[in-house]
Amino acid sequence: MSADKPFQGTGWEFPIQTDVLGNIVFSRGEENIRESMWLILSTARGERMMRPEFGCGIHDLVFAPINVGTMRSIEANVQEALTFFEPRIDVINVNVSDKEANQGKLLISIDYRIRITNNEFNLVFPFYLKEGSEQ
């Protein structure tokens, strides 16, 4: 998480914020990678006009039934998007849980390793399948 690990990166904190002086707040290292993953997963393909291929295909499944096929499709889409758009990590495992399906939400658990340090982490991303669900 320090400047001696430039491969881990530095970028604008997400969501974008300013400090008390009005300067953009930056995130570094592992936090920057985590924020990058969150951005990839929360962006639908085609959403960015100048980069339409960026994002994750899970948003195409927002009205899909909650079943094993949908859950496997989500896992595959997450694996593909993170592998393609986040070169600083190795995705170890992606697992979708339907424990909160009655609330219209699937939990996507991602185990990943930061390549430069070999440190392993987990990110749980909530995917809402019901229109009007809180995010």
Secondary structure, DSSP 4 states (H G I P E B T S, - for coil): --TT-GGG-EEE-SS--B-TTSPBPEEEHHHHHHHHHHHHHHSBTT-STT-TT-SBGGGGGTTS-SSHHHHHHHHHHHHHHHHHH-TTEEEEEEEEE-TTGGGTEEEEEEEEEETTT--EEEEEEEEE-STT---
